[in-house]
């Protein structure tokens, strides 16, 4: 679908500036940079490549793999060494579902799993090497699978990019995370991104591409759940007034391509066109006061398939923090007018949110926190039923280093959640709800073990509809530990939580349970094991809509003669066991045997089912790091 001619101006500006900056890149002065140590992100198989997601906004820097750039800067953290990484991962799984109840389409009626043999193969290739005074980096993650539960595409590119960068300039082609500001741009894109740092103070960033859930959605029409593919573009100019004072100008463009979604999946989806321009700043004044703010204005066509209509509106935010010795104060304020819209930052409209938090250290044993938050919509009084307003005050007392109690931590406090809502046609009144919530938590460290007990009571008072008033008691127990016995490491983690909700105008209660028991075991060599048990369950109280006993059962509530259905609810215990064998005790050569069982029990007859998955995974990694040539 062609992009509107109104985009020509902003896009021409972006492309022109990119070309001009690229011509100046070779003449930019060389900036000193110290090498950084190699780090690896948790859960990531390949070396740290924060540039792979490419945060180009005013985020703080951190150590990355040698030679890669720090987030928010086009400048690499060091020359580093050449790096090569390859990973092969192949999983075979056999799935059972009992009973294997199928619907008219032949697919399982209750389970999301498809019984039978499944396989998945992932290939990851990453390289970062020097090219004169520059560096080249590329990443590709490919997947092959026959199970739509793992991936709706049979063959797919999960993620891929090619990057050229040096101390002043970076050009990225492929996947990239653009992070300009909270109101304009914070989104992964697939396209071209450019960053250039003129000197220590000036930096310019620009991008052009598409946003969609996966590469295949750009050209494959059969993918289930395919969203709109959106054309996106934008730029950010940033200037450092001082090392700790920055101001930036941001622009973002988002244009939904209506022809990118399957016709049978449209179901009322409406394509939009949206532009946002903002100015943001972040300033620190000594070590006592900091300020982070932004003002934005948007233009939006809410339905690009109809005649051209542009709606304009504004938004502001302000966050400040003051700290002086034992006292800390933080203030947050955000206001987004009803017609403000930012498709590339996923912001809500017609919302005002303000909060303040005060913290005082009352000696060495006590810290007091007070906070108040106010949220409302309907800023221009246009909602026919009125606004929804939330008021949330809270106070918390935290005791630490209590005499004769060692490292025990004790927290207790009180919060309220007051809601006044729009006019309720059922009760002929406006909604008014007050939740009063006292709570307390105790944490007791014992060596490498932490034991925690928590309690919370919620008195839920529905002022205009007493039948919805309830009292809730929640109790939680948790234990975490790390035990080292003769070279074996045991890491148990247990949590039990139960919440009981009592009704005041009818006889009955809801019980919600959440149980988790986890054990990680590391042998001195060759083997690792994990055992996990989780259960989510509830016994639900249900009041019948009719007085016919034959339809509702024999249970009765108070007041009398109102039939109810009891018991009702569900229970879902889950079991997981995995054993990893490391060939020659190497993390780069592993075989993983796993078993998963999910039992689904429902009070309603005929809906319970059981899932079992047996799997084996072969994992092989190759890493190489050499000297620059």
N, C-alpha and C positions, 0 to 999 in steps of 0.2 A: 504494500500500500504506500503511495507516495506521501512524503512528509510535506506539511503545509509550507507555503512560500514564506510564511512569517518567521520560519526558523532560519532563513537564509542569512539574516543579519548577524545573530549570535554565532552561528556556525562559521561564517566567513571571518569573524573576528578571532575565533579560536584557532582556525587553521592558519590565518595570517600571522598571529603571534607565535605559533609553534614553529613556522618556517623561519621567522626572524630570529627567534631564540636559538634554533638549531644552527644558524649561521654564525652566531656569536659564541657558541659553546666552546669552540677551539681556542678562542681568544680570552676566555675567562681566566682569572688568576687562580693559581694553585693554592689550595687551602691546606694547612697542616692537619694531620689526622693520626691519632695513635691507634695501633692495632688492638683489637678486642679479642678476648678468649672465645673459643668455640663453645657454643651452647646448643642444647637440643630441646625443643618444646615438648612438654609432656604429651604423650599420645601420638607423637609424630615420628614416623619411621625414618624419614630423611633429615639431614642436617637442617638447622634452623634457617628458614628463608622467609622472614617476616615480609620481605619485599614481594614474596609471592602473593600475599594478600594486599600488599602495597598501600598501607595507610599513608596518605600524603597530606593529612591535615596537621593541625598544631598539637599533635600528641607528643608526650615525653619520649626521650630516647632511651634505649636499653641496649645491652650487649647482644650482638648477633654473631652468627658464624663469621669467621675471619673473611674479609673481602666483601661481605654483603652489607647493605646499607642499614642504618638505624631507621626505625619507623618515623615518618614525618620529615625525612630529609633525603635529598638525592645524593648525599655524600656518603660513600662507603666508609665503614668503620676501620678499614685497613686494607693493605694490599693482599694479605693472606696467601694461601696456597691454592693450587688447582684442586678441585674436589669432584669426584665422580661417585655416584650412588645408583645402585640398581637393586630392585626388590621384586621377587616373584612370590606370589601367594596364591595357592590353589586350595579350594575347599570343596569337599564332597559331603553331602548331607542326605540322609534318608529320613523322611517325615511320615509320621503316622497321625491320623486324626480319627478318634473313635467316640461316637459313631460318625461316619463320614456322610453326614446329611448334606444333600445338594439341593440347590434351588432350580428354578426353571431354566436358567442359563447354563447349568451343569457345573457351576462353581460352588465351593463350600458355602452352606447357608449361614453358619455361625462363625466358623474359624476363618482367620485371614490366611492361614497356611494352606498350601496345596499338597496333598499327599503324594508321595513318590520320591524318585531320585532327583536330586538337584546338584548343580555344580556352579562354582564361581571362580574365575581366574582374574587376578589383578596384577598388572605390571606397572612398576613405577621406575622412571628414568629421570635422574637429576644430574646436571653438570654445571660447574662454575669454574671458568678458567680465564687466565689473563690473555689479552690481545693487545700487545704494546702497553700503552699507559691506560688502556681501558679494560673492561671485563665483560665477558659474555656469560649468560646464565640461561638455562632452559629447564623446564620441568614438563613431564607428561605422565599422566596416570590413566591407564586404559583398563577397561573391564569387559569380560566376556561371561555371560551367564544365561541360563535357561529358566530362571525363576523370577517372575515379575515381583515377588516379594522382596528380592534383593535389588532389582532394578527393572523398570518397565522397558528398557532397551536391551536387546540381545547383545549387541556390540556397541560400546560407547566410549567416548573420551570424557572422563570424569573431571579432569582439570588439566590445563595446559597453558604455558606461556613461554615467551622468548623475551629476554631482557638484555639490553645494552646499557652499560652505565660506567661512569667514571666519577671523579671527585666533585664535579659540578653538575653533570647532566645524567638523566636516566630516561630511557625510552622503553616502554613495555608493550608487548603485543600478546593479547590473550587475556586470561583471568587476572583480575586486579580488584583490590578493595579500595574504593575511593572514600575518603573520610575528610571532607572539607569542614563542615560545621554541623551543629545539631539541627538547624533549620533547613539546610540546603541539600546536603549530600552525605549519605552514609550507606553505601551499597556496593555489592560485588557486581562488576560489569565484565563483559567480554568484548574487548575492543582494543583501542590504542590509548595509552596514557603517557604523559610527558611531564617531567619535572626538571626545572633548571634553577640552580642557585647562582645568582649573579655575584654576590659577595657574602660577607658575614651577615648582612641585614636583609637583603632582598631575595625572595624566592617566588617562582611562578610555577603553577601546576595547571594542566589541562587534560581533558579526556574526551573521547568520542567512541561510542559503541552501542551495544544493546544490553538490556537486562532480561534474563529469563532464567528458569530453574536449572537448565542443563543445555549443553551444546546441541544435543539432538533436537530440542524443541524449536531450534531455529529453522530446521528444514525437514523434520519428520512430523507428519500430521496425525499419525496414529497413536501417539503417546497418550496414555490415560491421564486425565487430570492436567492437561497442558494449560498453562496460564497465558495471559497476554505476553507477547514479546514487546518490549518497550525500547524505543530509540532513546538514548540518553547522551547527554553532553554537559560540559561545564568547565569552569576554570576557577582558580583561586590565586589572588595576589596577596602576598604576605610581607610585612615589613616589621623588623624588630627595632623599636624605638630605643630600647636598651636590652641587655641580655634576658631580663625577666619581664619585659613589657612588649607585647606583640599586638599588632592590629592587622586585620585581613578583610578583603573584599571577595565575596563568593557569588557565583552564578551557576544555576543548574537548570537543565531542560529535560523534560520527560514527555514522550509522545507515544501513546499506545498504538501499536499496529494492529488494527481490528482484524485484518485478514490472517493474523498469525494463529488464531485459535480455531479449533475444529467447530464447525457450525452446530453439531449436536451437543457441544459443551458450553455454549454461550449462556443460555439460561438467564438472561437478563443482565449479563455483564456489560458494563458501559465503558467504552474507551474515553480517555481524557487527554488533554494537552495542558502542560503546566510549566511555568517558568517562575523561578524564585531568585531574587537578588537580596543579599544581606551584607551587613558589616558586623564583624565580631572582634572582640578584644579580650585579651587575658593579661592581667597585670598583677605583679607582686610588689608590695611596698614594704621593704625590709622583711622581717620574719613575723610581722604582726598582722598585716592586712593584705588580702588578695581579692581580686575582682575578676569575674568572668561573665561577659555579657554579649548579647547579640540583638540586632534589630533587623527584621526581614519584611519584604513585601512580595506578594505572589500575584500572578495573573493566571487564571484557569479557565479553560473551556471544558465544562463538565460533561459534554457529550459531543464528540467530534463527528458523529454520524448525523447530527442535526445541524441546523444553521449556526453560523459563527456567533458565539456569545462569549465574552470575556468577563470574568468576575475577578475583581481585585480586592485584596485585603492585607492586613498586616499582622505581625506577631513580634513579641519582645520576650526576652528572658534576662534574668540578672541573678547571679549567684555571688555571694560575698562571704568571706570568712575573716574573723578577727580573733586573735589569740594573744593573751597577755598573762603570762604566768599561770596561775591556777584557773583562769577563766577563758572559755572559748565560746564564741557565738557564730552561728552560721545561718544565713538567710537565703532562701530560694524563692524566686517569683517567675512565673511563666504565664503569659496571656496570648492566646491565639484566637483571633476574631472568627466569626462564623464562616466567612468565605475564604479564610486562609487555607492553603493546601500546599503540601510539599510531597509530591509522589516519590521523589528519590530519597527522602529521609523518613517516610512513613510516620508523619506527624498527625495528631488529631486536631480537629478544628472546634470552634465554639467551646473553649475550655480556659478557665482561669484557675491556677494552682499556686498557692502561696504557703510557705512554711518557714518556721524559725525553730532552731535548736540551740539550747543553752547548756553548757557543761561546766560544772564547778568541782574542783578537787577539794573536798573538805578534809584536809589532813592527809596522812599517808594511808589510811584504811578505807576511805569512803569517797566515791565519785557519784555526783548527782546529775542526772540528765533530765531536762524538761524540754518538751517539744509541743508544737501546735501546728496543725495543717488544715488548710481551708481550700476546698475544691468546689467549683460550680460550673455549670454550663448555662446556656441561654443568656449570653452576655448582652444581647440587644433586645431581650424580652420578646422574641418572635415565636417561641414554642407555645402552641395552643394550650397545653396542659400545665405549663409552668416549668420552672427550673428544678434540677436535682442538685442539692447542696450537701456536702459532706464536711463535718467538723470532727477532727481527731486530736484531742489533747492527750498527753501522756507524761508521766513522771516515773523515773526509774532510779533505784538506789543500788549501787554496786559496791559490795564490801570485798576487800582483798587483804591478804596478810593479816588475818584476824589473829589476835593473840591466842596462843595455845591451840590453834587449829591449823597451823602450818600453811600450806598453799591452797587451802579451801577457798573457793569463790562462791559468793552468795549474792544473787540478784533477786530483787522483788520490785514490783511496781504496779501501776494502775493506768489503764487507758480507757477512753470512751470512743465510740464511733456513733456519731449522731447524723442521721440522714433525714432530710426533709425533701420529699420528692414531688413529682407532678400530681395533678388531680387524679384520684382513683375513682373510676366510674362505678366499681363494684361496691365501695363503701361510701360513695358520695362525699369523700373527704380527701384532703391532700395526704400523701404518704408521710408518716412520721415514725421513725424507728430509732430506738436508743439501745446500744449494746454497751453494758458496763463490764469491764474485763480486768479483774485483779489477777496477778500471776506471780509465780516465784520459781526460781531455778537454783539448784545447788550442784556445784562441780567439785569433786574430791579427787585430786591427783594422788596416786599411790605408786611411786616409782615411775615406771613407764606405762602405767595404766591410768585412765581417766574414767571416773564413774560420775554420771550425771542423772539427776532426778528433776523433773519439771511438773508443775501443776498450773492449770489455767481454768478459770471459771468465766463463762459468758452468760450474763443475764440479758436475754434478747427480748426487748419489750416493744411490741408493735402497738403503738398508742391507739390507732384508729381501727385495728383489726386484732382483737385479743386472741382469736383462734390461732394466730401465727406467732404468739409469744411462747418462748421456750427457755429452758435453762440447760446449759451445756457444761459438763465437767470433762476436762482432758487431762490425762495423766501420761507421762512418758518416762521411760527408763532407758539409759544408754550406757554402753561400756565400750571403750576402745583401748587397745593395748598393743605393744610390740614386745615379744619375748624371744630372747636368744638363748638357746639351750644346746650346748655342744656343737656350735656351728649351724644348727638348724634355726631358722627364723619363723616364728609363728605370729601372725597378725590377726587377732580376732576383733570383730566389730559387731556389736549387737545393739538393736534398738527395738523397743516395744512401745506402742502408743495406742491408747484406747480413748475414744470420745463417746460420751453418752449424752444424748439429747432428749430431755424430758418435755412432754407437752403439758400445758397447764389446763386446757379446756377439753381435752380428750384423753382417754386412757391409752397409754402406749409410749414407746420410746424408740429412738433410732440409736443403734450401736455401730460405730465405725472403728475398725481395727487395722493397724498397720504394723507388720512385723518384718524385721530384717535381721538375718544372722549370716555373717560372712567370715570365712577363714581363709587366709592366704598362707601358704607354706612354701618356704624356700629351703631346699636341701643344700648341703655344702657344695654338691656338684650335680650337674646333669638334669635335675628334676625340679619342677615347680608345680604346685597344685593350688586350685582354688575351689572352694565349696561354698555355695550361696543358696540360702533359702529366704524367700520373700512371700509374704501373704498380705493381700488387701481384701478386706471383707466388710460386710455391713448387714445388719438386721434392720429392715426398714419397716416403719409403721405406715400403714395405708388405710385411710378412711374411705368407706364405700360411698358412692354417690347416690345410692338408692336404699330404701328401707326393706327391700325384698330379701328375706333370709336365704332363699334358694339361690340368689345371685351373689350374695355378699358373705355367706358363711354364718357361723353361730357366735362369733366374738362380738361383744357389745362394748361401747365406750361410756364414759361419764361426761356429760349427762346421759341418761339412759335412752334406749330405743334408737341409737345411732349405730348401725352395724359397721364393723371394720374387718379388714382382711389381715390376719396375723397367723403365722409369721410370714415375712417376705424378705427378700434380700439376696445376697450372693456371697460367695467365697472363692478366692482365686489364689491358691498356693502355687508357688513356682519353685522349681528345683534346678540348679545348675551345678555341674561338676566338670572340671577340666584338668587334664594332666599334660604338662609340657615336657618333652624330652629334648634337651639341647645336645646335638651331636658334637662330640669332642668338647663339650661344655662351652659351646660358642653360641652367643645370642644371634648370630647370623645364620644358623642352620638349626631349625626347630621343626618338630612334629607335635601337633596338638590334637589330643583326643578329647572330645566334649560330648556331654549328654545334657539335654534340656527337656524338662517336662513341665507343662502348664496345665493344671487342672482347673476347670471352670464349672463351678456348682451354682445352680440357681434354684430358688424356691419354686419358681414356676415350672411345672412339669414339662418334660420333653425338650428342655433347652440346654441341659448340662452336656459337656463334652470334654475330651481329654486330648492334649497334643503332646507328641514326643518327637524329638529330633536327635538323631545320632549323626555326628559329624567328625571328620578328620581333616586337618589342615596341614599343608606342607609350606614352610616358609624358608626362603633363601634370600640372603642379602649379600651384596658385594659393595664394599667401600674402598675407595682409593683416594689418597691425598698425597700430592707430590709438590715439589718445589716449582715455583714460577720459572719460566724460561724466557 
